[in-house]
Amino acid sequence: MKIGILQVAESHSSGTGGRMDFERYTIDLNAKCTCGCMEGKRIHKIYRFPNGYGASVVANPKKKGFEAGGFRLLVIHFESGPPENAYCVDTSTPITESVLECRDWDEVLLGLERILALGP
C-alpha cells in the first residue's frame, strides 16, 4: 500500500485563516460506524463535494505507521446520491494512490481543497 505524505502549500481559498470552510460538505454517515474510529477523541468525517468526489477523514488513526496526532485522509467517489451516499475509495486520482497521512488539520484542509478542485 502506498501512503502519501501531504506537502503543505499556500492555499488560494478564501475563508477563515485563508482556508475554505468545509463543514457544509460534511454528511453524517457515522451513526453506524463500527470500525472503532470514534473511540476517545477521534473523529471520522465524511465529506461530499459537488464534483462527485469526497473524503473520509479519521483523526489519530490506530494503524501502525501513522503519526500519533495526525489524520488519515482517503479520496472517495460517490456512486449514488442522498440519502444512500454509497461511495468507494478512489485510487485513480492524481492526489494519491492510497491514503494521505496528514500531520495536522491544515494539511487535511489542503487535501480537501485538492479533492474539491478535481474535475467531475
N, CA, C and O atoms as a Tinker XYZ file with bonds, in Angstrom:
   480  protein
     1  N      0.850000   -1.173000    0.000000    73     2
     2  CA     0.000000    0.000000    0.000000    64     1     3
     3  C      0.897000    1.238000    0.000000    63     2     4     5
     4  O      1.798000    1.350000    0.831000    81     3
     5  N      0.663000    2.136000   -0.896000    73     3     6
     6  CA     1.437000    3.366000   -0.967000    64     5     7
     7  C      0.755000    4.436000   -0.123000    63     6     8     9
     8  O     -0.431000    4.714000   -0.305000    81     7
     9  N      1.500000    5.031000    0.793000    73     7    10
    10  CA     0.970000    6.082000    1.664000    64     9    11
    11  C      1.558000    7.405000    1.213000    63    10    12    13
    12  O      2.778000    7.544000    1.122000    81    11
    13  N      0.706000    8.375000    0.930000    73    11    14
    14  CA     1.163000    9.692000    0.521000    64    13    15
    15  C      1.314000   10.599000    1.722000    63    14    16    17
    16  O      0.507000   10.556000    2.650000    81    15
    17  N      2.340000   11.414000    1.703000    73    15    18
    18  CA     2.524000   12.445000    2.716000    64    17    19
    19  C      2.157000   13.757000    2.044000    63    18    20    21
    20  O      2.747000   14.131000    1.030000    81    19
    21  N      1.184000   14.453000    2.610000    73    19    22
    22  CA     0.696000   15.682000    2.018000    64    21    23
    23  C      1.703000   16.800000    2.235000    63    22    24    25
    24  O      2.102000   17.065000    3.369000    81    23
    25  N      2.109000   17.443000    1.178000    73    23    26
    26  CA     3.021000   18.575000    1.267000    64    25    27
    27  C      2.204000   19.850000    1.392000    63    26    28    29
    28  O      1.345000   20.122000    0.553000    81    27
    29  N      2.462000   20.629000    2.423000    73    27    30
    30  CA     1.719000   21.856000    2.654000    64    29    31
    31  C      2.159000   22.912000    1.658000    63    30    32    33
    32  O      3.352000   23.160000    1.485000    81    31
    33  N      1.193000   23.528000    1.009000    73    31    34
    34  CA     1.445000   24.588000    0.043000    64    33    35
    35  C      0.524000   25.746000    0.358000    63    34    36    37
    36  O     -0.437000   25.595000    1.112000    81    35
    37  N      0.809000   26.892000   -0.211000    73    35    38
    38  CA    -0.032000   28.058000    0.024000    64    37    39
    39  C     -1.417000   27.825000   -0.551000    63    38    40    41
    40  O     -1.559000   27.323000   -1.665000    81    39
    41  N     -2.420000   28.185000    0.203000    73    39    42
    42  CA    -3.808000   27.998000   -0.219000    64    41    43
    43  C     -4.292000   29.214000   -0.995000    63    42    44    45
    44  O     -3.899000   30.347000   -0.715000    81    43
    45  N     -5.148000   28.958000   -1.968000    73    43    46
    46  CA    -5.756000   30.044000   -2.732000    64    45    47
    47  C     -7.230000   30.201000   -2.386000    63    46    48    49
    48  O     -7.947000   30.958000   -3.040000    81    47
    49  N     -7.680000   29.489000   -1.363000    73    47    50
    50  CA    -9.087000   29.560000   -0.972000    64    49    51
    51  C     -9.324000   30.714000   -0.028000    63    50    52    53
    52  O     -8.413000   31.188000    0.652000    81    51
    53  N    -10.571000   31.158000    0.001000    73    51    54
    54  CA   -10.926000   32.194000    0.954000    64    53    55
    55  C    -11.609000   31.563000    2.142000    63    54    56    57
    56  O    -12.065000   30.423000    2.058000    81    55
    57  N    -11.690000   32.276000    3.244000    73    55    58
    58  CA   -12.326000   31.750000    4.442000    64    57    59
    59  C    -11.462000   32.023000    5.638000    63    58    60    61
    60  O    -10.493000   32.777000    5.557000    81    59
    61  N    -11.801000   31.422000    6.734000    73    59    62
    62  CA   -11.073000   31.630000    7.963000    64    61    63
    63  C     -9.629000   31.218000    7.807000    63    62    64    65
    64  O     -9.335000   30.089000    7.416000    81    63
    65  N     -8.717000   32.141000    8.116000    73    63    66
    66  CA    -7.297000   31.842000    8.028000    64    65    67
    67  C     -6.844000   31.526000    6.623000    63    66    68    69
    68  O     -5.837000   30.839000    6.448000    81    67
    69  N     -7.558000   32.006000    5.608000    73    67    70
    70  CA    -7.182000   31.733000    4.236000    64    69    71
    71  C     -7.650000   30.376000    3.740000    63    70    72    73
    72  O     -7.410000   30.030000    2.584000    81    71
    73  N     -8.307000   29.607000    4.580000    73    71    74
    74  CA    -8.789000   28.277000    4.201000    64    73    75
    75  C    -10.303000   28.284000    4.055000    63    74    76    77
    76  O    -11.001000   29.069000    4.696000    81    75
    77  N    -10.783000   27.418000    3.222000    73    75    78
    78  CA   -12.217000   27.286000    2.985000    64    77    79
    79  C    -12.877000   26.544000    4.147000    63    78    80    81
    80  O    -12.247000   25.701000    4.785000    81    79
    81  N    -14.134000   26.855000    4.420000    73    79    82
    82  CA   -14.910000   26.153000    5.443000    64    81    83
    83  C    -15.585000   24.962000    4.774000    63    82    84    85
    84  O    -16.434000   25.135000    3.900000    81    83
    85  N    -15.210000   23.764000    5.181000    73    83    86
    86  CA   -15.723000   22.549000    4.556000    64    85    87
    87  C    -16.882000   21.910000    5.307000    63    86    88    89
    88  O    -17.398000   20.882000    4.869000    81    87
    89  N    -17.301000   22.486000    6.419000    73    87    90
    90  CA   -18.374000   21.884000    7.209000    64    89    91
    91  C    -19.666000   21.713000    6.412000    63    90    92    93
    92  O    -20.428000   20.780000    6.666000    81    91
    93  N    -19.918000   22.597000    5.460000    73    91    94
    94  CA   -21.153000   22.480000    4.669000    64    93    95
    95  C    -21.153000   21.247000    3.774000    63    94    96    97
    96  O    -22.203000   20.844000    3.275000    81    95
    97  N    -19.984000   20.644000    3.566000    73    95    98
    98  CA   -19.886000   19.441000    2.746000    64    97    99
    99  C    -19.903000   18.162000    3.578000    63    98   100   101
   100  O    -19.843000   17.068000    3.017000    81    99
   101  N    -19.984000   18.272000    4.893000    73    99   102
   102  CA   -19.987000   17.102000    5.763000    64   101   103
   103  C    -21.332000   16.399000    5.682000    63   102   104   105
   104  O    -22.386000   17.031000    5.765000    81   103
   105  N    -21.279000   15.085000    5.519000    73   103   106
   106  CA   -22.506000   14.289000    5.549000    64   105   107
   107  C    -22.374000   13.300000    6.695000    63   106   108   109
   108  O    -21.271000   12.844000    6.995000    81   107
   109  N    -23.469000   12.968000    7.330000    73   107   110
   110  CA   -23.444000   12.104000    8.502000    64   109   111
   111  C    -23.677000   10.661000    8.098000    63   110   112   113
   112  O    -24.812000   10.230000    7.894000    81   111
   113  N    -22.587000    9.926000    7.985000    73   111   114
   114  CA   -22.685000    8.506000    7.687000    64   113   115
   115  C    -22.161000    7.670000    8.849000    63   114   116   117
   116  O    -22.088000    6.446000    8.743000    81   115
   117  N    -21.800000    8.305000    9.942000    73   115   118
   118  CA   -21.097000    7.611000   11.009000    64   117   119
   119  C    -21.999000    7.074000   12.112000    63   118   120   121
   120  O    -21.497000    6.550000   13.105000    81   119
   121  N    -23.299000    7.187000   11.969000    73   119   122
   122  CA   -24.202000    6.722000   13.016000    64   121   123
   123  C    -24.024000    5.231000   13.268000    63   122   124   125
   124  O    -24.227000    4.772000   14.392000    81   123
   125  N    -23.649000    4.466000   12.248000    73   123   126
   126  CA   -23.474000    3.030000   12.398000    64   125   127
   127  C    -22.015000    2.614000   12.263000    63   126   128   129
   128  O    -21.733000    1.459000   11.945000    81   127
   129  N    -21.093000    3.527000   12.498000    73   127   130
   130  CA   -19.664000    3.236000   12.356000    64   129   131
   131  C    -19.248000    2.185000   13.385000    63   130   132   133
   132  O    -19.433000    2.376000   14.587000    81   131
   133  N    -18.693000    1.085000   12.909000    73   131   134
   134  CA   -18.282000    0.003000   13.807000    64   133   135
   135  C    -16.773000   -0.219000   13.792000    63   134   136   137
   136  O    -16.284000   -1.178000   14.388000    81   135
   137  N    -16.033000    0.655000   13.120000    73   135   138
   138  CA   -14.597000    0.437000   12.991000    64   137   139
   139  C    -13.817000    0.892000   14.220000    63   138   140   141
   140  O    -12.609000    0.664000   14.298000    81   139
   141  N    -14.479000    1.525000   15.175000    73   139   142
   142  CA   -13.786000    1.987000   16.376000    64   141   143
   143  C    -13.131000    3.347000   16.217000    63   142   144   145
   144  O    -12.422000    3.809000   17.111000    81   143
   145  N    -13.368000    3.990000   15.076000    73   143   146
   146  CA   -12.712000    5.271000   14.810000    64   145   147
   147  C    -13.235000    6.391000   15.700000    63   146   148   149
   148  O    -12.598000    7.438000   15.810000    81   147
   149  N    -14.373000    6.189000   16.331000    73   147   150
   150  CA   -14.957000    7.247000   17.150000    64   149   151
   151  C    -14.580000    7.117000   18.630000    63   150   152   153
   152  O    -15.063000    7.889000   19.458000    81   151
   153  N    -13.728000    6.155000   18.967000    73   151   154
   154  CA   -13.316000    5.967000   20.352000    64   153   155
   155  C    -12.471000    7.138000   20.823000    63   154   156   157
   156  O    -11.703000    7.709000   20.049000    81   155
   157  N    -12.612000    7.491000   22.082000    73   155   158
   158  CA   -11.803000    8.571000   22.640000    64   157   159
   159  C    -12.107000    9.889000   21.965000    63   158   160   161
   160  O    -13.267000   10.254000   21.776000    81   159
   161  N    -11.066000   10.590000   21.608000    73   159   162
   162  CA   -11.224000   11.915000   20.990000    64   161   163
   163  C    -11.117000   11.859000   19.471000    63   162   164   165
   164  O    -10.918000   12.887000   18.824000    81   163
   165  N    -11.246000   10.680000   18.908000    73   163   166
   166  CA   -11.147000   10.553000   17.455000    64   165   167
   167  C    -12.377000   11.137000   16.774000    63   166   168   169
   168  O    -13.463000   11.222000   17.348000    81   167
   169  N    -12.158000   11.534000   15.532000    73   167   170
   170  CA   -13.274000   11.946000   14.680000    64   169   171
   171  C    -13.220000   11.114000   13.411000    63   170   172   173
   172  O    -12.157000   10.633000   13.020000    81   171
   173  N    -14.350000   10.948000   12.779000    73   171   174
   174  CA   -14.424000   10.355000   11.448000    64   173   175
   175  C    -15.455000   11.164000   10.695000    63   174   176   177
   176  O    -16.653000   11.064000   10.959000    81   175
   177  N    -14.986000   11.966000    9.756000    73   175   178
   178  CA   -15.876000   12.809000    8.969000    64   177   179
   179  C    -15.851000   12.360000    7.517000    63   178   180   181
   180  O    -14.808000   12.011000    6.964000    81   179
   181  N    -17.027000   12.382000    6.926000    73   179   182
   182  CA   -17.174000   12.102000    5.501000    64   181   183
   183  C    -17.603000   13.402000    4.835000    63   182   184   185
   184  O    -18.560000   14.046000    5.267000    81   183
   185  N    -16.886000   13.783000    3.778000    73   183   186
   186  CA   -17.210000   14.991000    3.017000    64   185   187
   187  C    -17.665000   14.571000    1.625000    63   186   188   189
   188  O    -17.098000   13.660000    1.021000    81   187
   189  N    -18.698000   15.249000    1.125000    73   187   190
   190  CA   -19.194000   15.018000   -0.234000    64   189   191
   191  C    -19.193000   16.352000   -0.976000    63   190   192   193
   192  O    -19.809000   17.322000   -0.536000    81   191
   193  N    -18.487000   16.383000   -2.117000    73   191   194
   194  CA   -18.372000   17.605000   -2.904000    64   193   195
   195  C    -19.235000   17.519000   -4.163000    63   194   196   197
   196  O    -19.580000   16.423000   -4.603000    81   195
   197  N    -19.585000   18.673000   -4.746000    73   195   198
   198  CA   -20.443000   18.692000   -5.940000    64   197   199
   199  C    -19.838000   17.969000   -7.147000    63   198   200   201
   200  O    -20.575000   17.596000   -8.060000    81   199
   201  N    -18.528000   17.763000   -7.176000    73   199   202
   202  CA   -17.881000   17.100000   -8.304000    64   201   203
   203  C    -17.985000   15.578000   -8.250000    63   202   204   205
   204  O    -17.435000   14.892000   -9.112000    81   203
   205  N    -18.689000   15.037000   -7.241000    73   203   206
   206  CA   -18.856000   13.593000   -7.121000    64   205   207
   207  C    -17.790000   12.916000   -6.276000    63   206   208   209
   208  O    -17.895000   11.730000   -5.964000    81   207
   209  N    -16.763000   13.676000   -5.909000    73   207   210
   210  CA   -15.714000   13.154000   -5.041000    64   209   211
   211  C    -15.980000   13.576000   -3.603000    63   210   212   213
   212  O    -16.877000   14.370000   -3.318000    81   211
   213  N    -15.192000   13.034000   -2.732000    73   211   214
   214  CA   -15.285000   13.392000   -1.326000    64   213   215
   215  C    -14.074000   12.876000   -0.598000    63   214   216   217
   216  O    -13.079000   12.489000   -1.211000    81   215
   217  N    -14.164000   12.874000    0.723000    73   215   218
   218  CA   -13.049000   12.415000    1.550000    64   217   219
   219  C    -13.570000   11.764000    2.809000    63   218   220   221
   220  O    -14.611000   12.141000    3.345000    81   219
   221  N    -12.829000   10.784000    3.264000    73   219   222
   222  CA   -13.037000   10.188000    4.572000    64   221   223
   223  C    -11.838000   10.599000    5.404000    63   222   224   225
   224  O    -10.700000   10.288000    5.054000    81   223
   225  N    -12.086000   11.298000    6.503000    73   223   226
   226  CA   -11.006000   11.798000    7.358000    64   225   227
   227  C    -11.165000   11.203000    8.750000    63   226   228   229
   228  O    -12.209000   11.345000    9.387000    81   227
   229  N    -10.111000   10.532000    9.213000    73   227   230
   230  CA   -10.103000    9.926000   10.540000    64   229   231
   231  C     -8.967000   10.540000   11.339000    63   230   232   233
   232  O     -7.832000   10.611000   10.867000    81   231
   233  N     -9.279000   10.985000   12.554000    73   231   234
   234  CA    -8.266000   11.560000   13.431000    64   233   235
   235  C     -7.520000   10.462000   14.171000    63   234   236   237
   236  O     -8.103000    9.463000   14.593000    81   235
   237  N     -6.212000   10.671000   14.317000    73   235   238
   238  CA    -5.367000    9.794000   15.108000    64   237   239
   239  C     -5.628000    8.328000   14.796000    63   238   240   241
   240  O     -6.043000    7.569000   15.672000    81   239
   241  N     -5.387000    7.925000   13.550000    73   239   242
   242  CA    -5.668000    6.538000   13.181000    64   241   243
   243  C     -4.936000    5.545000   14.069000    63   242   244   245
   244  O     -3.821000    5.798000   14.526000    81   243
   245  N     -5.578000    4.423000   14.301000    73   243   246
   246  CA    -4.987000    3.392000   15.148000    64   245   247
   247  C     -3.917000    2.586000   14.411000    63   246   248   249
   248  O     -3.106000    1.907000   15.041000    81   247
   249  N     -3.913000    2.660000   13.098000    73   247   250
   250  CA    -2.994000    1.856000   12.313000    64   249   251
   251  C     -1.540000    2.224000   12.586000    63   250   252   253
   252  O     -1.207000    3.404000   12.700000    81   251
   253  N     -0.690000    1.234000   12.688000    73   251   254
   254  CA     0.733000    1.463000   12.910000    64   253   255
   255  C      1.333000    2.241000   11.736000    63   254   256   257
   256  O      0.986000    2.002000   10.579000    81   255
   257  N      2.220000    3.154000   12.042000    73   255   258
   258  CA     2.897000    3.910000   10.999000    64   257   259
   259  C      2.355000    5.317000   10.813000    63   258   260   261
   260  O      2.964000    6.121000   10.106000    81   259
   261  N      1.231000    5.631000   11.429000    73   259   262
   262  CA     0.685000    6.981000   11.341000    64   261   263
   263  C      1.111000    7.785000   12.554000    63   262   264   265
   264  O      1.269000    7.238000   13.645000    81   263
   265  N      1.295000    9.064000   12.368000    73   263   266
   266  CA     1.673000    9.934000   13.482000    64   265   267
   267  C      0.568000    9.949000   14.527000    63   266   268   269
   268  O     -0.617000    9.921000   14.194000    81   267
   269  N      0.965000    9.993000   15.788000    73   267   270
   270  CA     0.000000    9.918000   16.894000    64   269   271
   271  C     -1.039000   11.028000   16.842000    63   270   272   273
   272  O     -2.193000   10.786000   17.196000    81   271
   273  N     -0.686000   12.208000   16.426000    73   271   274
   274  CA    -1.633000   13.315000   16.403000    64   273   275
   275  C     -2.173000   13.637000   15.034000    63   274   276   277
   276  O     -2.826000   14.665000   14.854000    81   275
   277  N     -1.921000   12.792000   14.073000    73   275   278
   278  CA    -2.284000   13.107000   12.702000    64   277   279
   279  C     -3.663000   12.643000   12.283000    63   278   280   281
   280  O     -4.492000   12.249000   13.103000    81   279
   281  N     -3.878000   12.702000   10.990000    73   279   282
   282  CA    -5.151000   12.336000   10.379000    64   281   283
   283  C     -4.869000   11.462000    9.169000    63   282   284   285
   284  O     -3.812000   11.565000    8.546000    81   283
   285  N     -5.819000   10.604000    8.844000    73   283   286
   286  CA    -5.756000    9.793000    7.633000    64   285   287
   287  C     -6.861000   10.284000    6.716000    63   286   288   289
   288  O     -8.012000   10.401000    7.136000    81   287
   289  N     -6.521000   10.569000    5.476000    73   287   290
   290  CA    -7.486000   11.082000    4.506000    64   289   291
   291  C     -7.530000   10.140000    3.308000    63   290   292   293
   292  O     -6.504000    9.862000    2.688000    81   291
   293  N     -8.715000    9.658000    2.993000    73   291   294
   294  CA    -8.922000    8.831000    1.807000    64   293   295
   295  C     -9.775000    9.599000    0.810000    63   294   296   297
   296  O    -10.773000   10.213000    1.186000    81   295
   297  N     -9.389000    9.567000   -0.454000    73   295   298
   298  CA   -10.213000   10.148000   -1.516000    64   297   299
   299  C    -11.298000    9.134000   -1.842000    63   298   300   301
   300  O    -11.008000    7.958000   -2.062000    81   299
   301  N    -12.537000    9.582000   -1.873000    73   299   302
   302  CA   -13.645000    8.694000   -2.200000    64   301   303
   303  C    -14.441000    9.252000   -3.375000    63   302   304   305
   304  O    -14.422000   10.454000   -3.641000    81   303
   305  N    -15.137000    8.363000   -4.070000    73   303   306
   306  CA   -16.010000    8.753000   -5.179000    64   305   307
   307  C    -17.397000    8.204000   -4.886000    63   306   308   309
   308  O    -17.555000    7.023000   -4.576000    81   307
   309  N    -18.393000    9.062000   -4.987000    73   307   310
   310  CA   -19.761000    8.663000   -4.664000    64   309   311
   311  C    -20.415000    7.975000   -5.853000    63   310   312   313
   312  O    -20.319000    8.440000   -6.989000    81   311
   313  N    -21.079000    6.862000   -5.571000    73   311   314
   314  CA   -21.749000    6.061000   -6.596000    64   313   315
   315  C    -23.253000    6.269000   -6.603000    63   314   316   317
   316  O    -23.937000    5.852000   -7.537000    81   315
   317  N    -23.779000    6.924000   -5.548000    73   315   318
   318  CA   -25.213000    7.211000   -5.501000    64   317   319
   319  C    -25.433000    8.505000   -4.729000    63   318   320   321
   320  O    -24.587000    8.950000   -3.954000    81   319
   321  N    -26.578000    9.081000   -4.967000    73   319   322
   322  CA   -26.928000   10.324000   -4.290000    64   321   323
   323  C    -27.538000   10.073000   -2.925000    63   322   324   325
   324  O    -27.691000    8.932000   -2.488000    81   323
   325  N    -27.885000   11.170000   -2.261000    73   323   326
   326  CA   -28.551000   11.049000   -0.957000    64   325   327
   327  C    -29.890000   10.340000   -1.128000    63   326   328   329
   328  O    -30.479000   10.449000   -2.204000    81   327
   329  N    -30.383000    9.654000   -0.177000    73   327   330
   330  CA   -29.818000    9.527000    1.172000    64   329   331
   331  C    -28.822000    8.390000    1.309000    63   330   332   333
   332  O    -28.186000    8.278000    2.357000    81   331
   333  N    -28.651000    7.525000    0.284000    73   331   334
   334  CA   -27.740000    6.392000    0.415000    64   333   335
   335  C    -26.283000    6.838000    0.509000    63   334   336   337
   336  O    -25.540000    6.355000    1.364000    81   335
   337  N    -25.871000    7.756000   -0.365000    73   335   338
   338  CA   -24.488000    8.239000   -0.388000    64   337   339
   339  C    -23.481000    7.100000   -0.443000    63   338   340   341
   340  O    -22.472000    7.126000    0.262000    81   339
   341  N    -23.751000    6.092000   -1.286000    73   339   342
   342  CA   -22.808000    4.981000   -1.437000    64   341   343
   343  C    -21.534000    5.502000   -2.093000    63   342   344   345
   344  O    -21.586000    6.297000   -3.032000    81   343
   345  N    -20.407000    5.053000   -1.595000    73   343   346
   346  CA   -19.130000    5.510000   -2.139000    64   345   347
   347  C    -18.096000    4.399000   -2.097000    63   346   348   349
   348  O    -18.273000    3.387000   -1.420000    81   347
   349  N    -17.010000    4.609000   -2.835000    73   347   350
   350  CA   -15.868000    3.697000   -2.787000    64   349   351
   351  C    -14.603000    4.539000   -2.729000    63   350   352   353
   352  O    -14.597000    5.700000   -3.139000    81   351
   353  N    -13.541000    3.949000   -2.222000    73   351   354
   354  CA   -12.249000    4.629000   -2.198000    64   353   355
   355  C    -11.764000    4.728000   -3.625000    63   354   356   357
   356  O    -11.796000    3.742000   -4.361000    81   355
   357  N    -11.309000    5.916000   -4.033000    73   355   358
   358  CA   -10.844000    6.150000   -5.403000    64   357   359
   359  C     -9.324000    6.290000   -5.388000    63   358   360   361
   360  O     -8.781000    7.257000   -4.854000    81   359
   361  N     -8.655000    5.316000   -5.979000    73   359   362
   362  CA    -7.187000    5.336000   -6.022000    64   361   363
   363  C     -6.657000    5.817000   -7.370000    63   362   364   365
   364  O     -5.460000    5.717000   -7.636000    81   363
   365  N     -7.535000    6.334000   -8.218000    73   363   366
   366  CA    -7.117000    6.736000   -9.561000    64   365   367
   367  C     -6.921000    8.239000   -9.721000    63   366   368   369
   368  O     -6.669000    8.705000  -10.832000    81   367
   369  N     -7.028000    9.005000   -8.644000    73   367   370
   370  CA    -6.866000   10.455000   -8.755000    64   369   371
   371  C     -5.383000   10.821000   -8.693000    63   370   372   373
   372  O     -4.572000   10.031000   -8.210000    81   371
   373  N     -5.025000   12.004000   -9.175000    73   371   374
   374  CA    -3.629000   12.443000   -9.071000    64   373   375
   375  C     -3.233000   12.828000   -7.639000    63   374   376   377
   376  O     -2.069000   13.138000   -7.386000    81   375
   377  N     -4.170000   12.813000   -6.721000    73   375   378
   378  CA    -3.876000   13.208000   -5.340000    64   377   379
   379  C     -3.120000   12.114000   -4.608000    63   378   380   381
   380  O     -2.125000   12.388000   -3.937000    81   379
   381  N     -3.580000   10.882000   -4.730000    73   379   382
   382  CA    -2.903000    9.755000   -4.082000    64   381   383
   383  C     -3.390000    8.452000   -4.679000    63   382   384   385
   384  O     -4.484000    8.380000   -5.239000    81   383
   385  N     -2.563000    7.418000   -4.553000    73   383   386
   386  CA    -2.949000    6.073000   -4.972000    64   385   387
   387  C     -3.503000    5.281000   -3.799000    63   386   388   389
   388  O     -3.953000    4.147000   -3.964000    81   387
   389  N     -3.469000    5.879000   -2.616000    73   387   390
   390  CA    -3.901000    5.133000   -1.441000    64   389   391
   391  C     -4.474000    6.075000   -0.392000    63   390   392   393
   392  O     -5.622000    6.505000   -0.501000    81   391
   393  N     -3.694000    6.389000    0.605000    73   391   394
   394  CA    -4.150000    7.189000    1.737000    64   393   395
   395  C     -3.143000    8.307000    1.983000    63   394   396   397
   396  O     -1.938000    8.123000    1.813000    81   395
   397  N     -3.653000    9.464000    2.384000    73   395   398
   398  CA    -2.764000   10.575000    2.736000    64   397   399
   399  C     -2.621000   10.638000    4.247000    63   398   400   401
   400  O     -3.616000   10.622000    4.971000    81   399
   401  N     -1.410000   10.707000    4.713000    73   399   402
   402  CA    -1.164000   10.934000    6.129000    64   401   403
   403  C     -0.965000   12.434000    6.298000    63   402   404   405
   404  O     -0.055000   13.022000    5.713000    81   403
   405  N     -1.825000   13.043000    7.103000    73   403   406
   406  CA    -1.766000   14.485000    7.345000    64   405   407
   407  C     -1.299000   14.703000    8.785000    63   406   408   409
   408  O     -1.853000   14.124000    9.719000    81   407
   409  N     -0.300000   15.523000    8.951000    73   407   410
   410  CA     0.253000   15.765000   10.291000    64   409   411
   411  C     -0.661000   16.607000   11.165000    63   410   412   413
   412  O     -0.646000   16.474000   12.389000    81   411
   413  N     -1.467000   17.487000   10.539000    73   411   414
   414  CA    -2.345000   18.368000   11.307000    64   413   415
   415  C     -3.566000   18.729000   10.462000    63   414   416   417
   416  O     -3.682000   18.321000    9.306000    81   415
   417  N     -4.475000   19.505000   11.065000    73   415   418
   418  CA    -5.733000   19.833000   10.380000    64   417   419
   419  C     -5.506000   20.719000    9.159000    63   418   420   421
   420  O     -6.265000   20.631000    8.194000    81   419
   421  N     -4.476000   21.572000    9.175000    73   419   422
   422  CA    -4.175000   22.395000    7.997000    64   421   423
   423  C     -3.862000   21.518000    6.780000    63   422   424   425
   424  O     -4.249000   21.851000    5.660000    81   423
   425  N     -3.174000   20.418000    6.995000    73   423   426
   426  CA    -2.884000   19.514000    5.889000    64   425   427
   427  C     -4.156000   18.812000    5.410000    63   426   428   429
   428  O     -4.306000   18.556000    4.215000    81   427
   429  N     -5.069000   18.502000    6.328000    73   427   430
   430  CA    -6.364000   17.944000    5.931000    64   429   431
   431  C     -7.089000   18.945000    5.037000    63   430   432   433
   432  O     -7.608000   18.571000    3.986000    81   431
   433  N     -7.129000   20.201000    5.440000    73   431   434
   434  CA    -7.807000   21.230000    4.649000    64   433   435
   435  C     -7.198000   21.360000    3.258000    63   434   436   437
   436  O     -7.919000   21.547000    2.278000    81   435
   437  N     -5.881000   21.263000    3.171000    73   435   438
   438  CA    -5.231000   21.314000    1.862000    64   437   439
   439  C     -5.669000   20.128000    1.001000    63   438   440   441
   440  O     -5.932000   20.287000   -0.190000    81   439
   441  N     -5.745000   18.949000    1.601000    73   439   442
   442  CA    -6.215000   17.773000    0.871000    64   441   443
   443  C     -7.644000   17.936000    0.406000    63   442   444   445
   444  O     -7.973000   17.586000   -0.728000    81   443
   445  N     -8.506000   18.469000    1.274000    73   443   446
   446  CA    -9.906000   18.701000    0.895000    64   445   447
   447  C    -10.002000   19.696000   -0.255000    63   446   448   449
   448  O    -10.823000   19.520000   -1.155000    81   447
   449  N     -9.185000   20.728000   -0.239000    73   447   450
   450  CA    -9.173000   21.711000   -1.327000    64   449   451
   451  C     -8.792000   21.047000   -2.644000    63   450   452   453
   452  O     -9.383000   21.337000   -3.685000    81   451
   453  N     -7.811000   20.160000   -2.599000    73   451   454
   454  CA    -7.364000   19.470000   -3.813000    64   453   455
   455  C     -8.442000   18.535000   -4.347000    63   454   456   457
   456  O     -8.618000   18.423000   -5.560000    81   455
   457  N     -9.163000   17.864000   -3.459000    73   455   458
   458  CA   -10.239000   16.965000   -3.879000    64   457   459
   459  C    -11.392000   17.769000   -4.477000    63   458   460   461
   460  O    -11.957000   17.383000   -5.500000    81   459
   461  N    -11.734000   18.865000   -3.849000    73   459   462
   462  CA   -12.812000   19.732000   -4.354000    64   461   463
   463  C    -12.479000   20.262000   -5.751000    63   462   464   465
   464  O    -13.381000   20.480000   -6.559000    81   463
   465  N    -11.201000   20.468000   -6.038000    73   463   466
   466  CA   -10.776000   21.014000   -7.331000    64   465   467
   467  C    -10.730000   19.960000   -8.450000    63   466   468   469
   468  O    -10.534000   20.312000   -9.613000    81   467
   469  N    -10.908000   18.674000   -8.114000    73   467   470
   470  CA   -10.891000   17.634000   -9.156000    64   469   471
   471  C    -12.069000   17.818000  -10.106000    63   470   472   473
   472  O    -13.144000   18.257000   -9.699000    81   471
   473  N    -11.858000   17.484000  -11.358000    73   471   474
   474  CA   -12.958000   17.537000  -12.316000    64   473   475
   475  C    -13.940000   16.414000  -12.062000    63   474   476   477
   476  O    -13.594000   15.402000  -11.452000    81   475
   477  N    -15.171000   16.591000  -12.530000    73   475   478
   478  CA   -16.199000   15.545000  -12.317000    64   477   479
   479  C    -15.882000   14.242000  -13.026000    63   478   480
   480  O    -16.653000   13.286000  -12.934000    81   479
